[in-house]
Amino acid sequence: MSAPQTYATHRRFDPLYHFVLLPFFLVTVVATITTFVRRPALATFWIALLALAVTLLALKARVYAIRVQDRLIRLEEQLRLARLLPEDLKARIPELSVRQLVGIRFASDAEVADRVREALQENLDGEAIKKRIQTWRADEYRV
């Protein structure tokens, strides 16, 4: 069993993506561009372009996954907040940005109203909200 999640440990790295595939693609882009510069030809240009396209595809796939995840977090948190917040704050749920909702999701049920109130009054971003959380609610499913 792993240690409890906190602000300091909540960031996720996918070892295969972050430490194998992405560096491999980046090295390949640099190597193919270097080859094209040293030996300009249609074939070396095309290979460099292909390497760049594959790298961009890998980055774009990651961005798409994170955006879908953020949409799900938005929905989950709106439902959670509708259940937990006092009436005066329930009406203000639509004012929260996706970034704020992503930060609020780590707040325990007991303190979520305080974090929402602060986020709305002080226009806090997700990171500032996470730093104020007293009792961390782990999210083990983040991509």
GIBELJO-V10575 format. One record per helix or strand of 3 or more residues. SS is the DSSP state (helix for helix, strand for strand). FROM is the first residue (numbers start at 1). TO is the last residue. Records with the same first field share a line. If there is no record, write none. Layout:
SS = FROM-TO / FROM-TO
This chain:
helix = 7-9 / 15-38 / 42-84 / 87-90 / 93-95 / 98-104 / 112-122 / 126-132
